[in-house]
Amino acid sequence: MKRWMFLCALTILLTACTRPQTVEVTVQWQPLLPLEKLRLARGVYPLRAPFATHDRQSPLVGYTAAGAIDYQIYDARLWPTDVIVVASEEDAPLVFLARSPHGGCLLKVDFAEARLADPCYGSQFDLTGQYLRGPSPRHLDRMPSEVRDGMIWVRNEIVYGGPHS
C-alpha cells in the first residue's frame, strides 16, 4: 500500500513539473542576421534565434506511463526559436520556424533538392514554405521579417501556415 501511494504521489509531482507553463512573451522586432551572411550561405541559413516565441499551436509527441504515443497540441508553450532564413524574391527574406507543423521535429535543409524536410515523418516543403508531400496538415509557420540597414529583423510572433489542399 505504501509503495502504491508513493508511486501516485510521484506521478502527480512529475505531471505538475512537466506540464507546459503559460508564459508571457513581449512581441517586438529583433535583429536576427546580417543580410550579407544570408547571401554568403547561398540563400538558406538555419540558426537558433536568440529569443523566445510564444506558440499557441505547438505540437509535441510524448509517451504515456504505459509507453503508448501521446500526441498533444498545447495551448501555450515557450519555445527556443530555431529558424530557417531563406532569400526571397520579395523585399524581405522569409523566416520559417525550423520545425514541422505535423510533429514538431526539427527540419533539415536539403540543398540538392532545394527543399526543407521533416526527418521524423517525411513531410517536405519548398523554399517558400509551401507543402509538397507528407502528413503535415499545413504549410510552414513563419515569422514576419524586414531588412533595415543591411540587417534582417524579425518579429517574434508566429504566422501559422494555412492548410494545404
C-alpha positions as a printed NumPy array, in Angstrom:
array([[  0.   ,   0.   ,   0.   ],
       [  2.808,   2.428,   0.868],
       [  4.501,   1.702,  -2.469],
       [  1.281,   2.428,  -4.365],
       [  0.826,   5.742,  -2.503],
       [  4.445,   6.67 ,  -3.203],
       [  4.003,   5.948,  -6.932],
       [  0.787,   8.004,  -7.053],
       [  2.463,  10.951,  -5.319],
       [  5.481,  10.711,  -7.639],
       [  3.223,  10.605, -10.72 ],
       [  1.328,  13.71 ,  -9.555],
       [  4.578,  15.548,  -8.838],
       [  6.127,  14.664, -12.209],
       [  2.946,  15.62 , -14.054],
       [  2.853,  19.01 , -12.321],
       [  6.543,  19.662, -13.063],
       [  6.402,  18.703, -16.74 ],
       [  3.137,  20.41 , -17.643],
       [  3.732,  23.265, -20.117],
       [  3.858,  26.67 , -18.478],
       [  1.711,  29.57 , -19.643],
       [  4.108,  32.399, -20.333],
       [  4.044,  35.991, -21.432],
       [  6.32 ,  36.956, -24.314],
       [  6.592,  40.555, -25.446],
       [  6.107,  40.756, -29.216],
       [  8.744,  43.016, -30.713],
       [ 11.139,  43.453, -33.645],
       [ 14.58 ,  41.995, -33.012],
       [ 17.764,  41.755, -35.117],
       [ 18.378,  38.263, -36.456],
       [ 21.118,  38.068, -39.09 ],
       [ 23.145,  40.336, -41.388],
       [ 21.799,  40.143, -44.926],
       [ 25.358,  39.54 , -46.182],
       [ 25.563,  36.249, -44.203],
       [ 22.416,  35.016, -45.966],
       [ 23.951,  35.842, -49.35 ],
       [ 27.193,  34.03 , -48.446],
       [ 25.182,  30.966, -47.347],
       [ 23.659,  30.6  , -50.849],
       [ 20.314,  31.986, -49.72 ],
       [ 19.39 ,  29.463, -46.988],
       [ 20.611,  29.889, -43.409],
       [ 19.411,  27.719, -40.466],
       [ 20.089,  29.132, -36.993],
       [ 18.839,  29.333, -33.423],
       [ 17.431,  32.801, -32.829],
       [ 18.441,  34.475, -29.547],
       [ 14.87 ,  34.999, -28.367],
       [ 11.775,  33.01 , -27.43 ],
       [  8.472,  32.792, -29.255],
       [  5.047,  32.131, -27.77 ],
       [  3.384,  29.362, -29.762],
       [ -0.308,  28.574, -29.325],
       [ -0.293,  25.586, -31.682],
       [  2.835,  23.728, -30.644],
       [  2.567,  20.005, -31.392],
       [  4.52 ,  17.701, -29.104],
       [  4.877,  13.954, -29.184],
       [  5.302,  12.264, -25.821],
       [  4.636,   8.918, -24.198],
       [  2.164,   7.714, -21.587],
       [  3.262,   5.764, -18.497],
       [  2.387,   2.566, -20.404],
       [  4.676,   3.566, -23.291],
       [  1.976,   4.446, -25.825],
       [  2.476,   7.515, -28.034],
       [  0.73 ,  10.578, -26.614],
       [  0.332,  13.3  , -29.269],
       [ -0.961,  16.622, -27.932],
       [ -1.202,  20.227, -29.005],
       [ -0.567,  22.567, -26.106],
       [ -2.301,  25.914, -25.87 ],
       [  0.741,  27.872, -24.75 ],
       [  4.414,  26.963, -24.752],
       [  7.648,  28.91 , -24.697],
       [  9.998,  27.645, -27.41 ],
       [ 13.616,  28.406, -28.123],
       [ 13.329,  29.634, -31.674],
       [ 15.115,  27.584, -34.314],
       [ 14.535,  29.254, -37.66 ],
       [ 15.493,  28.844, -41.295],
       [ 16.051,  32.085, -43.2  ],
       [ 15.511,  31.868, -46.967],
       [ 16.307,  34.573, -49.528],
       [ 13.136,  35.743, -51.208],
       [ 12.216,  37.378, -54.496],
       [ 10.382,  39.955, -52.373],
       [ 11.958,  42.712, -50.261],
       [ 12.492,  40.727, -47.054],
       [ 13.832,  37.178, -46.672],
       [ 11.406,  34.521, -45.452],
       [ 11.911,  33.341, -41.862],
       [ 10.361,  29.955, -41.109],
       [ 10.136,  28.126, -37.812],
       [ 12.545,  25.22 , -38.27 ],
       [ 10.121,  22.593, -37.071],
       [  7.46 ,  20.589, -38.806],
       [  3.824,  21.601, -38.263],
       [  2.997,  17.881, -38.057],
       [  5.063,  16.554, -35.157],
       [  7.41 ,  19.352, -34.157],
       [ 10.6  ,  17.695, -35.482],
       [ 13.489,  19.946, -36.459],
       [ 13.513,  20.461, -40.232],
       [ 16.571,  19.648, -42.314],
       [ 17.677,  21.694, -45.318],
       [ 18.146,  19.627, -48.477],
       [ 20.317,  21.912, -50.613],
       [ 20.472,  19.452, -53.539],
       [ 16.671,  19.326, -53.896],
       [ 16.053,  22.913, -52.676],
       [ 13.636,  21.647, -50.032],
       [ 13.006,  21.599, -46.298],
       [ 12.311,  18.11 , -44.967],
       [ 10.896,  16.61 , -41.776],
       [ 13.217,  13.657, -40.991],
       [ 10.745,  12.171, -38.473],
       [  7.578,  11.847, -40.574],
       [  8.666,  12.638, -44.13 ],
       [  6.816,  15.879, -44.86 ],
       [  8.541,  18.094, -47.415],
       [  8.244,  21.799, -48.18 ],
       [  9.698,  24.02 , -50.883],
       [ 11.842,  27.055, -50.036],
       [  8.767,  29.313, -49.992],
       [  7.276,  27.186, -47.173],
       [  4.643,  25.532, -49.359],
       [  3.7  ,  21.926, -48.579],
       [  4.913,  19.389, -51.151],
       [  4.123,  15.979, -49.599],
       [  3.799,  14.026, -46.37 ],
       [  1.445,  14.05 , -43.37 ],
       [  1.782,  17.759, -42.457],
       [ -1.649,  19.421, -42.101],
       [ -0.442,  22.845, -43.269],
       [  2.287,  24.89 , -44.912],
       [  5.277,  26.022, -42.818],
       [  4.855,  28.511, -39.995],
       [  6.835,  31.713, -40.383],
       [  7.757,  34.929, -38.629],
       [  7.335,  38.444, -40.078],
       [ 10.642,  39.875, -41.295],
       [ 12.116,  43.01 , -42.841],
       [ 15.535,  44.377, -43.778],
       [ 16.915,  47.533, -42.133],
       [ 20.398,  48.867, -42.855],
       [ 21.706,  45.509, -44.049],
       [ 20.305,  43.553, -41.063],
       [ 17.385,  41.095, -41.173],
       [ 14.919,  41.863, -38.389],
       [ 12.127,  39.532, -37.267],
       [  9.069,  39.971, -35.146],
       [  8.868,  37.174, -32.562],
       [  5.303,  36.237, -33.4  ],
       [  4.177,  33.265, -35.43 ],
       [  2.114,  33.395, -38.612],
       [  0.733,  29.875, -38.891],
       [  0.833,  28.271, -42.323],
       [ -2.541,  27.77 , -43.919],
       [ -3.929,  24.3  , -44.642],
       [ -2.897,  22.725, -47.933],
       [ -5.37 ,  21.199, -50.333]])
